[in-house]
């Protein structure tokens, strides 16, 4: 880039035949009416472009746009990407309808800087000039031009042109340059063929930088190309920046494959869309509201498409009101985040509203809850200014999103994106699942998973106290996750956060202490042997635990395990009765003729009252025996055991 080349674009605006093109020629020496029809008709039809060297030595760009009402589309296309505006008003005509509409459009497009030029002062006397000045002041009052300079010139005689150049120089010095960060984005406003070179596109670079040999996407065609050469103001350069008028020679692209309204962008950083999340402001001057699902003409960047308005929380937008909405286009287009746009009524054509793109690739909400969530997200994206804040808002809205999709939606360069992820992850605001494609998971979604899994694990540990924890398949089932790789990485994330313990691909609650299954089964067998050897002189739970040398918690696990398998029961004051001993006892008392006495049972079991009494009382509760005074009778000896 030449040392005097400065990335700044100033655009003209104003009513037809007020001398915009003549003013541009007077300050730059270049006639922007390049088409024969423009020469013949004496008016600008297409966009014109010129370099302008300022008194300070800096060279900026001028875009000369049509003023006729029929060419508003070209006017909006020209306004895309400009840094400041030069509103031209003829002293002999004063403020005209297209003057007002152009100013409205510029305000809606978010232009913040500019100056006003009263041209053709050679055609009026002092009194008429004063009237024109009053007319201009009334027009710009309350607008972004109110505090800017108002210059009186004659592009025909040259009067006031040096002062105008100085004013433009001051304007450039006081305006901040476009941010060069982020991926390259250029809306195409001209396409032509140069023999021996091929297809060339021009436009104002909105974001990023572009270099020779860079790979680019052509959207919405989804074609991939390589930049053969780069020019700024007809001079070859190695690199061009946001804020410059840029010409790109593209390899492998036919002239018929690209048109004005398309976009040349950094590869894999933007996408075509038919649904935009936006903020719309209806002009106070329009006579009627915009209604939900109204058909409308959308001008954004250099594209012009038919679309419908989908309102999220109301049926209509009244004049002067702002609202979050979605725009659904009838054909795909590519836009960048924060791009300003114009809405014109479908018929008759009139500028009615404008706004800003909040999310360039959107999805239509399916129900009322999703609409509420979307509105909350769009409000957050409007309020937040940093990439980190927007990444957090996106994660909270989407709950789970692939990093490549988040990068595309936020339009950050890779380095800044990675810094934001690292910062939010370190603070615990998001989680990062590292699979083939990395996924961001919001804190809210993680806590939702945590609550569900904790509940299910609590029940699992009670049901399977002998197991170390849930395996991956069981976790997937608990959380309704179909992707096994996702659930595996989620388990690792929970382990890193110390929310749960993961060991041998099993996940458990932190307080749960798993035990050795082999030791557990050995203790199960040992308890069975103790009970069989004790026979009718049954040990209590505590006595059995002491013999096994295990804790009460471990003993309880064994008892639950054996009771579920009906291998034992607890009777009386905590005596442990094995099922085989129970069966043998039943057979012994069934063999007694007549009444059963406690002494008789004691003798045939070779035990004592301490054990026989709880056994008989247990049989009473089961309906095997029935007590009659101090004796018992055996009920239904023929009944199956």
N, C-alpha and C positions, 0 to 999 in steps of 0.2 A: 504493500500500500504506500502510495506517495505520502511524504511527510505533511503535505498541505491538505490531504483528503480527510475530511471530518465527517463522521457518521451522524448526519442530521438531515431530516427531510422536512421541507416546508411546502405545504399545499395551498393552492389558490381555491377560492370559493366566491360565489356571487352570481348575480342574474346574468342571463345571456346579453352579450353586446355591451357589457360594462367595462370591457377592456382588460380582462385578466391576462389574455395571451400577449397583448401589447405591452402590458406592464412587465411580464416575464422577459420579453425580448429587450425591453429598455434596460433592465437591470443585469441581464445575463448575456445579451447579444445573440440569443438563439430563438428562432421562430419555432414554437411547438406545434403549429398547424402543419403537420407533415403530409397529410392526405390531400390528394387533389380535390376531393369533394369538399374538404374543409376550406381550401383556398377559394373554390368556386362559390360556396355558400356564405363564406365570411364568418364562419362560426366553428368552434371546436366541437368535434363529434367524439373523438377518442381521447384517451389520456395522452398528455404530452409531458416530456421529461427533459430537464436541462440541468447542467452543472452551474453553480453560481459561486464565483470567487468573490469573497468578501474583502473589504478594505484591510482587514487584519491578515489576509493571506490564506485563510481557510476556505476550502471548497466544499460546499454543501450541495444538496439536491433540491430541485424544485419539481413538483408535480402540478401540471396545469390541467384542470378538470373542466368538463363541459358545464355550461350554465343553464342550458335549455331544459325545461321540465321533462322532455322525452328522454333525456340522457342522465337522469338521476342515478341509474344503475352504475354508469361510469364514474359519476361523482363519488358515490359511496366506495367504489373500488379504489379510486384514487386516494380517498381519505384513510384507507386501511394502512396503518403503519406510519402515518405522518407524525412528526413531533410538534409541529406548530402550524398555524393557518394564517394566511393572508387574505382577509375578506375584502374584496374589491367592490366599491359602490360608485357608480357614475354620478358626478355632481349634477348633471343635467336631468337625470332620471330620479335620483334618490333611491330610497329603499323600495324594492319591488318584491312580488310574491316569492320568486326563487331565492331572493336574498334571505328572506325570513326562513324558508324551508332549509336552505343550506346551513344557516346558523343553528337551527333546531337539530339537524342531522349531526353537525359537528359536536354539539353539546351532548347528544345521546351517545356519540362514539367515544366520549370521554376525553376529548381534546381539552387540554388545560392552558395552552400557551398560544399567543398569536398577536397580531396587530391588524388594524383596520386601515385601508387605503381608500381615500376619496380621490377618484381618478377623473380625468377630463375637466380639470379646473380651468383649462383654457377656453372652455365653451360657456362659462357662466360668469356673471359679474359678481361683485363682492356680496351683494344682497342675497343672490341665489346660493352662493357658497355658504353663507351663514345659515340659510334655511336647510341646506343639505347637511351641515354639521349638526344642527339640532335634531334632524331626522335620524342621523346616525347615532347620536348619543342616546336617543330614546330607544333605538333598536338594541344597542349593546348593554344597556343598563340592566344589571342583575345577571349578566352572562360572564363567561370566562374572559371575554374581551373588554370588560368594563374598565379594568385598570391598565389595559395595554395602550400603547401609543396610537394616535389617529394621525395618519400622514396625508398631507394634501399634495397631489402630484399631477403632472400631465405627462403621460407616457409618450404623447405625440411630440411635445416640445422639449421634454427632458427636465422640466421644472420639478424640483423636489425629489428627483431620483437619487442624487448623492445622499440626501438626508434619509431617504428610505433605506438605502444600503447600510448606512450607519445604524439605523434602528433595527434592521434585521441582524446585524452583527451583534448588537447588544442583547437581542433576544436569544441568539445562539449561545452567547457567553453565559447567560443566566439560566439556561435550561439544562437539566440533568440529562446525561446521555442514556440511551437505552441500555438495559442490562444485557451484557454479552453472555451471561451464564445460561446454562440449559442447552438442550438440543436445538439444532438449526431448524428454522421454520420460515418458509417463504411462500406466500400466496402469489400465484402467477397472474400477472396482468397483461402480459404480451407474449405471443409465441410466433416465431418466424424461422425460416430456413435460410441458411447461408451456404451457397455452393462451396463444396470442399470442406465444410466444417460440420454441417448437419443442423440438428434442431437446437435452437437457442430460446431460452425463456428469460423473462425479466420480471422483477418485482422488488418490493421493499422488504428486506430481511427483518422479520419481527423479533426473532430470538436467535441466540447462538452465533456461531461462526461457521464458515464453509471454506474448504481448501481444495485445490486441484487434487484429483484422484480420490476424493471422498466418495464413498458409496451413499446413495440417497434412495429414498422411496418416493414414487410419484403417486399421490393419493387424489381421489379415491380409487384410481385404477389398480393399485397394488402392484405396479410395475417397479422393478429395481433398475437403477442406472448408475453410471459413474460420471463424475464431473471431469470433463476433458480440460476445460479452461474456465477462468473466472475473470470478469471484467467489472470495473466500477468507472462509470463515465467514459466508456470506450477505451479505457486503459487496462491492459492485462495486469492482474495482481495474483499473488499466490494464495492470499486469504482475504475474505470479506467478512464484515461484522454486522451485527444487528444495528439497524438505523441507517444502513446504506442502500442506495439503489444498486442492484446487483444484476448482472447478466451471466447466465450459466450455459455453457455448451455441454449438452448431455449426450452420452454415448448410447447407441442402441435404441433410441426412441424416435419413432417416426413423427412427422409434423401432425399427422392425423390422430395420433394417440394422446395428445395433450392439448388442453385448451385453457383459456382464462377461467379462473375459478378453481382450477386444480391447485395442488400444493406440492412443492418440492421440500422434502424434510429429511432430517437425519434418519438413517436406517433403523427400523424397529423401535422408534420412539413415539410414533403417532399412529392413529388408526382412523379408518373411515367409519362414519356413524350415520344413523338416521334418527337418533334421539339425543337431545341436548338437555342438560340441566341448566336452567338460566334464571336470571333475575330480570324482570321486565318492568319498565317504567312507561306508563301511558302519558303522552303529552297533555298538559292541562288544556290546550287549545282545541283538541279534537271534540267533535260534537257528540259522540256516543261511546259507550264502553266497548272493550274487547270481551267477547264471550268465550266460554269454554268450548273447545273443539272448532273454533272459528278458523276458516281457511284464510291464509295470509301469505304475503310475499316476504321472504327473509333475505336480507343482504348482510353477509358476514365475510370479512376478508375481501376477496375479489369474486366471490360466488354469489349467485342469485338463484334461489330455488323457491318452489311453492311448499308450504308447510301448514301444519295445524298447531294451534295452541292448546295444550292440555294443562288446565289449572288444577292445582293440588288441594287448595283449601277454600275455594270459593267458586261461584258460577261465572263471575265477570270481574274485570278490572275497570274501575271508573276513572275518568280523566284525572291526571295528576297523581294517581296511586301507583305504588310499587308492589310487586308480588313475586314470589317464587313460582316457577312454572317449568314445564317441559315443552320443547319444540320438537315435533315429529315431522321430519322432512319427507317429501315424496320421492327423493332420490338421495343417494349417499353423498356426503361431503366430508371434508376434513377441516377441523378448526382447532385452535389451541386454547388452552385455559386462559381466562381473563380477556378473551377477545370481545370487543364491543360489536354490536350489531344494530341494524335498523329493521324495523317492521313497517311494511307499507300495506295498506288495505288492498285486497285482491281486486276489487272493482268498486268505484273508480280508484285509480292509483293515487294514494296520498300517504305521506309519512305520518304514521299515527303513534309509533312507540319505538323504543330502543331498549338496550340493556346490555348485560354482560354474561358471557358464558362462564358458569361456575364449574361444571364438569363436562368435558367435550365428548365423552362416551358414557352414555347413561342407559338405564333399564327402566321400563315403565313399571310402576308399582302395581301389584296385583290386588291389593285390598286396602282398607282404610288404615290399618295398622302400619302397613308399609309406606303409605303416604305420609303419616305422621312422622315416621322414622326418617324419611327422605327430607322432609321440611326441616327437621332438627339438624340433619347433616348439612344441608345447604346453608342454613343460618350460620353454622359453625365455620364452614368454609369461607363464608363472606367475612366473618369477624377475624379469622386467623390470617396472619400475614407471613409467617415463616414456614419453610418447608417441613420442619419438624412438627409444628402444630397441625398442619394439614395432613401429614402422614398419620398422626394419631387420630384425627377426626375420621379419616378414611378407614382406618383399622376398626374403630368403634362402630362405624356404620356397616361395613361389610362383615365384621366379626372374624371371618377368615378370608384372606386374599393372597394370591400368589404374588411374590415380589415383582415378577416381570409385569404383572397387570397393574400393580400399584405404581411402578415406575412410569408406565405409559400414561396412567391417569393423572399423575402429579406433574409430569413433564420436567422431572429433575434430571440433572446429569448423574451418572453412576456414582461418582465420588461423593457428591453431596447426599445422595440417597443412602449410601452405605454409612455415612457419618450419622445421619438421622436415625437409622435403624439401630446402630450401636448405642447411641445415646438413650433412646427410648427403652431398649432392652436392658441396659444397665440400671435404669431406674425402675424396672419392673412394670413399665406401662404397657408393654407388649411382650409377646412370646415369639420366638423364631423356631420354626420346625425345619430342619435341614435335611431335605430329601433331594431327589434329582432336581426338582423345582422347589426352591425355598418358599415357605408360606409364613405370612404374618398372622398371628392370632391375637385378638384383642384381650385385654385384661378381663373384661366382662364375660367374654365367651370362655376364657380359661376358668373363671370362678364358677360359671354355670356347669362346666364339665366337672370341676372339683367337687361341687356340692352333690351332684348326682352320683359320682363315683364313690365318694365317701359314704353315702347312704347305702349303696349297693355292696361296698366292701364290708361294712358293718354287718349286714345280713349274711354275707358270704362267710365271714370268719365264724359266725355262730353256727352256720350250717356245716361248715367244713373246717373245724378247728385244727384238724390234723394236717391241712394243706398250707403251703407257704404263702399263698395268695392267688389272685386271679392271673390266668395266663393272658396272652395278647388277644386271643379270640374272644375270651370272656369280657375283656375290657371293651373291645369293639362292639360286642352285643350290648353291654351296659350303656354305652354312649351313643348307640345307633350310628356307628361309623363303619362304612363299607370298605374303606381302604386300609388294608392291614399295615402298610408302610406308615400311613398317617398315624394310626393308633400306637404303633411302636415308637415313633418320634415323640408323640404326646406323652407317653410313659417316661421317656428320657427327660423331657422338659419338666414334668412334675417332680422327678427325682432331683434334678438340678435345683429346683425351687424349694426342695425339702418339704413339699406338700404331702408326698407319699414316699414309701421306701420301695425300691426296685432291686430285686436280687434274683439272679438266674432266670431272667425274663418273666418274673412274677412280681406283681405289684400288691402291696399291702398297706394297711394303715400304719402310721409310724409307731403307735403304742402297741400294736399287736406283735407278739414275739413268736415267730414260727418255731416249731420243734422238729427234731429228726424223726421222720416217719418210721424208720427201722427201729429206733429206740422205742417209739410209741407202740408199735406192734409187739415188740418183745415184752413190754410192760403189760399189754393186753393179755398175752399168753401167760405171763407170770401170775396175773390176778386170777385168771381162770383156774390155774393149778392150785393156788392158795385156797380158793373157794371149794374146789373139789376135794382137796385133802381135808379141809375143815369139816366138810360134809354138813351135818345138822348143827354143829357148834359154830355157827356163822360168825365171822368177824364183822365189826362195824366198819364204816367207811374210813374213819380215822385210823383204826387198827390196820386195815389193809394198806393204807397209804404209808404208814410207818414201816410195815414189812417190805414194801416196795422201795422205800426211801425216795419218795417223790413228793412234790408240793401238792397242796390242796387243789390248785388250778389244774395241774397235770392230772390229778386223780379224777377231777370232775370231767375232763375231756374223755378219759377212758370210760367212765361210767356212762356218759352220754352216748359214746360210740357203741357200747355193749347193750345199753337199753334200747337204742334204735334197732338193733338186730335181735332183740328179745332174748338175749343170752343171760340176762340177770334182772332182778328187781330189788328195790330197797324197801324193807319192811320194818315194822316196829319202830324202835328208837335208833334207826340207822343201820340195821343189820343188812348185809349184802347176801342175797340168795341167788345161787346159780340155778339156771333153768333145769339142769340135769338133776340137781338135788331136789328141786321142787317136784319134778316128775317122780322121782324115787319115793319121796315122802307121800305123794298122792297114792301111789300103789300100796304102800304099807298100811295107810289108814283105811283104804278101800277093802283090805283083806280082813279087817276086824268085823266080827259078827255082832250085831246089836249096837248098843250105845258105845260111844268112844269116850274114854276118860283121859284126863291129862296124864295120870300116873301110868296108864297103859301105854300111851304114846311115848312117854319118856323112856319106858323100859325097852320098847321095840326099836327105838332110835339110839339107845345108849347115850342119851344126852341129858339135859337137865331142864327144869322148868323155865330157866332164863331164855332158852332157845325154843322150847316146844310151844310155849304160850303165844309168842308173836307169830309162829308158823300157823297155829290153829286159827288165830284171829285173822290172819291174812287169807286163809282158806274160807273163813266165814264171809269176808267181804267179796270174795270171788263167787260165792254161792255154791262152793263145793261141799261145805259142811254147814250145819245149823246148830246153834247152841240151844240146849233145852236144860235149864237149871245149871247144874255143875257138869252136865254131860253134853255130848254132841252126837248128831246122827249124820251119816254120810248120805248125801242126796244123789239119787239117780246113778247107781253104780254102773249102769249100762251106757251112760253118756260117754261120748268120745272124749279123750283127754285133750 
